[in-house]
C-alpha cells in the first residue's frame, strides 16, 4: 500500500526577510520582486539537509508568493511530506 501524502497545514518554517524580527512590529509593505528568489535560495538550503525520501516538495505560500500584492515581509513555506 503506498504511503499517503501528508500536507502540513500550518506554518512550520517562517523566513525572516530584511529587518523584520519576531519581537518587533511587522508592517505590510509593497511587493518585493526579490521574495521568490529568497524563497528559492532558502528552499535549496533546506532541501540539502532533508531526506529526499521524506520530502515531496517545499512550497512558497502566503501573500509574498503573489506577485504585486502588498504583504508582511515574511516568506511562508509549506512542507509536503511523503
C-alpha distances in whole Angstrom, upper triangle without the diagonal:
4,7,9,12,15,18,21,24,27,29,28,30,34,36,39,41,45,47,45,44,43,46,48,48,46,47,46,47,47,44,44,43,42,39,36,38,38,34,33,35,33,30,30,32,29,26,28,28,24,21,20,16,16,18,17,21,24,26,30,30,33,37,37,35,37,40,43,42,44,42,42,42,38,35,32,29,25,23,19,17,13
4,6,9,12,15,18,21,24,26,25,27,30,32,36,38,42,44,41,41,40,43,45,45,43,44,43,44,44,41,40,39,38,35,33,34,34,30,29,31,30,26,27,28,25,23,25,24,21,18,16,13,13,15,14,17,21,22,26,27,30,33,34,31,33,36,40,39,41,39,39,38,35,32,29,25,22,19,16,13,10
4,6,9,12,15,18,21,23,21,24,27,29,33,35,39,41,38,38,36,39,41,42,39,41,40,41,41,38,38,37,36,33,30,32,31,28,27,29,27,24,25,26,23,20,23,22,18,16,14,11,10,12,12,15,18,20,24,24,27,31,31,29,31,34,38,36,38,36,36,35,32,29,26,22,19,16,13,10,7
4,6,9,12,15,18,20,19,22,25,28,31,33,37,39,36,36,34,38,39,39,37,38,37,38,39,36,36,35,34,31,29,30,30,26,26,28,26,23,24,26,22,20,23,22,19,17,16,13,11,12,11,14,17,18,22,22,24,28,29,26,29,32,35,34,35,33,33,33,30,27,24,20,17,14,11,9,7
4,6,10,12,15,17,16,19,22,24,28,30,33,35,33,33,31,35,36,36,34,35,33,35,35,32,32,31,30,27,25,27,26,23,22,25,23,19,21,22,19,17,20,20,16,15,14,12,10,10,8,10,13,14,18,18,21,25,25,23,25,28,31,30,32,30,30,30,26,23,20,17,13,11,7,6,5
4,6,9,12,14,13,16,19,22,25,27,31,33,30,30,28,31,33,33,31,32,31,33,33,31,31,30,29,26,24,26,25,21,22,24,21,18,21,22,18,17,20,19,16,15,15,13,10,10,9,11,12,13,17,16,19,23,24,22,24,27,30,29,30,28,27,27,24,21,18,15,11,9,6,5,6
4,6,9,11,11,14,17,19,23,25,28,30,27,27,25,29,30,30,28,29,28,29,30,27,27,27,27,23,21,24,23,19,20,22,20,17,19,21,17,16,20,19,16,16,16,15,12,11,10,10,10,11,14,13,15,19,20,18,21,24,27,25,26,24,24,24,21,18,15,12,8,7,5,6,9
4,6,8,8,11,14,17,20,22,26,27,25,24,22,25,27,27,25,26,25,27,28,26,26,27,26,22,21,23,21,18,19,21,18,16,19,20,16,16,20,18,16,17,17,16,13,11,12,11,11,11,13,12,14,18,19,18,20,24,26,24,25,22,22,22,18,16,12,10,7,6,7,8,11
4,7,9,12,14,17,20,22,26,27,24,23,21,24,26,25,23,24,23,25,26,25,25,26,25,21,21,23,22,18,20,22,20,18,21,22,18,19,22,21,19,20,20,20,17,15,15,14,13,12,13,11,12,16,17,17,19,22,25,22,23,20,20,21,17,16,12,10,8,9,9,11,14
4,6,9,10,14,17,19,23,24,20,20,17,20,22,22,20,21,21,23,25,23,24,25,24,20,20,22,20,17,20,21,18,17,20,21,17,19,22,21,19,21,21,21,18,16,16,15,13,12,13,11,11,15,16,16,18,22,24,21,21,18,17,18,15,13,10,9,7,9,11,13,16
4,6,7,10,13,16,19,20,17,16,14,18,19,19,17,19,19,20,22,21,21,22,21,17,17,19,17,14,17,18,15,14,18,18,15,17,20,19,17,20,20,21,18,16,17,14,12,11,11,9,10,13,14,14,17,20,22,20,19,16,15,15,11,10,7,7,6,9,12,14,17
4,7,10,13,16,20,21,18,17,15,18,20,21,19,21,21,23,25,23,22,23,22,18,18,20,17,14,16,17,14,13,16,16,12,14,17,16,14,17,18,19,15,14,15,14,11,11,12,12,13,16,16,16,19,23,25,23,22,19,17,17,13,12,8,7,7,8,11,12,16
4,6,10,13,16,17,15,14,13,17,18,19,17,19,20,21,22,21,20,21,19,15,16,17,14,11,14,14,11,11,14,13,10,13,15,14,14,17,18,20,17,14,16,14,10,11,11,11,12,15,14,15,18,21,23,21,21,17,15,14,10,9,7,6,8,9,12,14,18
4,6,9,13,14,11,11,10,14,15,16,13,16,16,17,19,18,17,18,16,13,14,15,12,10,14,14,11,12,15,14,12,15,18,17,17,20,21,23,20,17,19,16,12,12,11,11,11,13,12,13,16,19,20,18,18,14,12,10,7,6,5,7,9,11,15,17,21
4,6,10,11,10,10,10,14,15,16,13,15,16,16,18,16,14,16,13,10,12,13,9,8,12,11,8,10,13,12,11,15,17,16,17,21,21,24,21,19,20,17,13,13,11,12,12,13,11,13,16,18,19,18,17,14,11,9,6,5,7,8,11,13,17,19,23
4,7,8,6,7,8,11,12,13,11,13,14,14,16,15,14,16,13,11,13,14,10,11,14,13,11,14,16,15,15,18,20,19,20,24,25,28,25,22,24,21,17,16,14,14,14,14,12,14,17,18,19,18,16,13,10,7,5,7,9,11,15,17,21,23,27
4,6,6,8,11,14,13,13,11,12,12,12,13,12,10,13,10,8,12,12,8,10,13,12,11,14,17,16,16,19,21,21,22,26,26,29,27,24,25,22,18,17,14,15,14,13,11,13,16,16,17,16,14,12,9,6,6,7,10,13,17,19,22,25,29
4,6,9,12,14,12,13,11,12,13,11,13,13,11,13,11,10,14,13,10,13,16,15,14,17,19,18,19,22,23,24,25,29,30,33,31,28,29,25,21,20,17,18,17,16,13,16,18,18,18,17,15,13,11,7,9,11,14,17,20,23,26,29,32
4,6,10,11,9,11,9,11,13,12,15,15,14,16,14,14,17,17,14,16,19,18,17,20,22,21,21,25,26,26,28,31,32,35,33,30,31,28,24,23,20,20,19,18,16,19,21,21,20,19,17,14,11,9,10,13,16,19,22,25,28,31,34
4,7,9,7,8,6,9,11,11,14,15,14,17,15,14,17,17,14,15,19,18,16,19,22,20,20,24,25,25,26,30,31,33,31,28,29,26,22,21,18,18,16,15,14,17,19,20,20,18,15,12,9,7,8,11,13,16,20,22,26,28,32
4,6,6,8,8,11,14,15,18,18,17,20,18,16,20,20,16,17,21,19,17,20,23,21,20,24,25,24,26,29,31,33,30,28,30,27,23,22,20,19,18,18,16,20,22,23,23,21,18,15,12,10,10,13,14,17,20,22,26,28,32
4,6,8,8,12,15,16,20,20,20,22,21,18,21,22,18,18,22,21,18,21,23,21,20,24,26,24,25,29,30,32,29,27,29,26,22,22,20,19,17,18,17,20,22,24,24,22,19,16,12,12,10,13,14,16,19,21,25,27,30
4,7,9,13,16,18,21,22,22,25,24,21,24,25,22,22,25,24,22,24,27,25,24,28,29,28,29,32,34,36,33,31,32,30,26,26,23,22,21,21,20,23,25,27,27,24,21,18,14,14,13,17,17,20,23,25,29,30,34
4,6,10,13,15,18,20,20,23,22,20,23,24,21,22,25,25,22,25,28,26,25,29,31,30,31,34,35,38,35,32,34,31,27,26,23,22,20,19,19,22,24,25,25,22,19,16,12,12,13,16,18,21,24,26,30,32,36
4,7,10,12,16,18,19,22,22,20,23,24,21,22,26,25,23,26,29,27,27,30,32,31,32,35,36,38,35,33,34,31,27,26,23,21,19,17,17,21,22,23,22,20,16,14,10,11,12,16,17,21,24,26,30,32,36
4,7,9,13,14,15,19,18,16,19,21,18,19,23,23,21,23,26,25,25,28,30,29,30,33,34,36,33,31,31,28,24,23,19,18,15,14,14,17,18,20,19,16,13,10,6,8,9,13,14,18,21,24,27,30,34
4,6,10,12,14,17,18,16,19,21,19,19,23,24,22,24,27,27,27,29,32,32,32,35,36,38,35,32,33,29,26,23,20,18,15,13,13,17,17,18,16,14,10,8,6,8,10,14,16,19,22,26,29,32,35
4,7,9,11,15,16,14,17,19,18,18,22,23,22,23,27,27,26,29,31,32,32,35,35,37,34,31,31,28,24,22,18,16,13,10,10,14,14,14,13,10,6,5,4,7,10,13,14,18,21,25,27,31,34
4,6,8,12,13,12,15,17,16,17,20,21,21,23,26,26,26,28,31,31,32,35,35,37,35,32,32,28,24,22,18,17,14,11,10,14,13,13,11,9,5,5,6,7,10,13,15,19,22,25,28,32,35
4,6,10,12,11,14,16,16,17,20,21,21,23,26,26,27,29,31,32,33,36,35,38,36,32,32,28,25,22,18,17,15,11,10,13,12,10,8,7,5,7,9,9,12,14,16,20,23,26,29,32,36
4,6,9,8,11,13,13,14,17,18,19,20,23,24,24,26,28,30,30,33,32,35,33,29,28,25,22,19,15,14,12,9,7,10,9,7,5,6,5,7,9,9,11,12,14,17,20,24,26,29,33
4,5,6,9,10,10,12,14,15,16,18,20,21,22,24,26,27,28,31,30,33,32,28,27,24,21,18,14,15,14,11,8,10,10,8,8,9,8,9,10,8,11,11,14,17,20,23,25,29,32
4,6,7,8,10,11,13,14,16,17,19,20,21,23,24,27,27,30,29,32,31,27,26,22,20,17,14,15,15,13,9,10,10,8,8,10,11,12,14,12,13,12,15,17,20,23,25,28,31
4,6,5,6,9,10,11,12,14,16,17,18,20,21,24,25,27,27,30,29,25,25,21,18,16,13,15,15,14,10,11,12,10,12,13,13,13,14,11,12,11,14,16,19,21,24,27,30
4,5,5,6,9,10,11,12,14,15,16,18,20,22,22,25,25,28,26,22,22,18,15,13,10,11,11,10,7,8,10,9,11,11,12,11,11,8,9,7,10,12,15,18,20,23,27
4,5,5,6,9,10,10,12,14,15,16,18,20,21,23,22,25,24,20,19,16,13,11,8,10,12,11,8,7,9,9,12,13,14,13,14,12,11,9,11,11,14,16,18,21,24
4,5,5,6,9,10,11,13,14,15,17,19,20,23,22,25,24,21,20,17,14,13,11,14,15,15,11,11,13,12,15,16,17,16,16,13,13,11,13,13,16,18,20,23,26
4,5,5,6,8,10,11,12,14,16,17,19,22,21,25,23,20,20,17,13,13,10,13,14,14,11,11,14,14,16,16,17,15,15,11,10,8,11,11,15,16,19,22,25
4,5,5,6,9,10,10,12,14,16,16,19,19,22,20,17,17,13,10,9,7,10,12,13,9,9,13,13,16,16,17,15,14,12,10,7,9,8,11,13,15,18,21
4,5,5,6,9,10,10,12,15,15,18,17,20,19,16,16,12,10,9,8,12,15,16,13,11,15,15,18,19,20,18,18,15,14,11,12,10,13,14,16,18,21
4,5,5,6,9,10,11,13,15,18,17,21,20,17,18,14,12,12,11,15,17,18,15,14,18,18,20,21,21,20,19,16,14,12,13,12,15,15,18,20,22
4,5,5,6,8,10,11,13,16,16,19,18,15,16,13,10,11,10,14,16,17,14,14,18,19,21,21,21,19,18,15,13,10,11,10,12,13,16,17,20
4,5,5,6,8,10,11,13,13,16,15,12,12,9,7,8,9,12,15,17,15,13,17,18,21,21,22,20,19,17,14,11,11,9,10,10,12,14,17
4,5,5,6,9,10,13,12,16,15,12,13,11,9,12,12,16,19,21,18,17,20,21,24,24,25,23,23,20,18,14,15,12,14,13,15,16,18
4,6,5,7,9,12,13,17,16,13,15,13,11,14,14,17,20,22,19,18,22,23,26,26,26,24,23,20,17,15,15,13,15,14,16,17,19
4,5,6,7,10,11,14,13,10,13,11,9,12,13,16,18,21,19,18,22,23,26,26,26,23,22,20,17,14,13,11,12,10,13,13,16
4,5,5,8,8,11,10,8,10,9,8,11,13,17,20,22,20,19,23,24,27,27,28,25,25,22,19,16,15,12,12,10,12,12,14
4,6,8,9,12,12,11,13,12,12,15,17,20,23,25,23,22,26,27,30,30,31,28,27,24,22,19,18,16,16,14,15,15,17
4,7,9,12,11,11,14,13,13,16,18,21,24,26,24,23,27,29,32,31,32,29,27,25,22,19,19,16,16,13,15,14,16
4,6,9,8,7,11,11,11,15,17,20,23,26,24,23,26,28,32,31,32,29,28,26,22,19,18,15,14,11,12,11,12
4,5,5,6,10,11,12,16,19,22,25,28,27,25,29,31,34,33,34,32,31,29,25,22,21,17,16,12,12,10,10
4,5,5,7,9,11,15,18,21,24,27,26,24,27,29,32,32,34,31,31,29,26,22,21,17,16,12,11,9,9
4,6,8,11,13,17,20,22,26,29,28,26,29,31,35,34,36,33,33,31,28,25,23,19,17,13,11,9,7
4,7,9,11,15,18,20,23,27,26,24,27,30,33,32,34,31,30,29,26,22,20,16,14,10,9,6,5
4,6,8,11,15,17,20,23,22,20,24,26,29,29,30,27,27,26,22,19,17,13,11,7,6,4,6
4,7,10,14,16,19,22,22,19,22,25,28,28,29,27,27,26,23,19,17,13,11,8,5,5,6
4,6,10,12,16,19,18,16,19,21,24,24,26,24,24,23,20,16,14,10,8,6,5,7,9
4,7,9,13,16,15,13,16,19,22,21,23,20,20,19,16,12,10,7,6,5,6,9,12
4,6,10,13,12,9,13,15,18,18,19,17,18,17,14,10,8,5,5,6,8,11,14
4,7,9,8,6,9,12,15,14,16,14,14,13,11,7,6,5,7,9,11,15,18
4,7,7,6,8,12,14,13,14,12,13,13,10,8,5,6,7,10,12,16,19
4,6,6,7,11,13,10,11,9,10,11,9,7,6,8,9,13,15,19,22
4,5,6,9,10,7,7,5,8,9,9,8,8,11,13,17,19,22,26
4,6,7,9,7,8,6,7,7,7,6,8,10,13,16,19,22,26
4,6,9,8,10,9,11,11,10,8,8,10,12,15,17,20,23
4,6,6,9,9,12,12,13,11,12,13,15,18,20,23,26
4,6,9,10,13,13,14,13,14,16,18,21,22,26,29
4,7,9,13,13,15,14,16,19,21,24,26,29,32
4,6,10,11,13,13,14,17,19,23,25,28,31
4,7,9,11,12,14,18,20,24,26,30,33
4,6,8,9,11,15,17,21,23,27,30
4,6,8,10,14,17,20,23,26,30
4,7,10,13,17,20,23,26,30
4,6,10,13,16,20,22,26
4,7,10,13,16,19,23
4,7,10,13,16,20
4,7,10,13,16
4,7,10,13
4,6,10
4,7
4
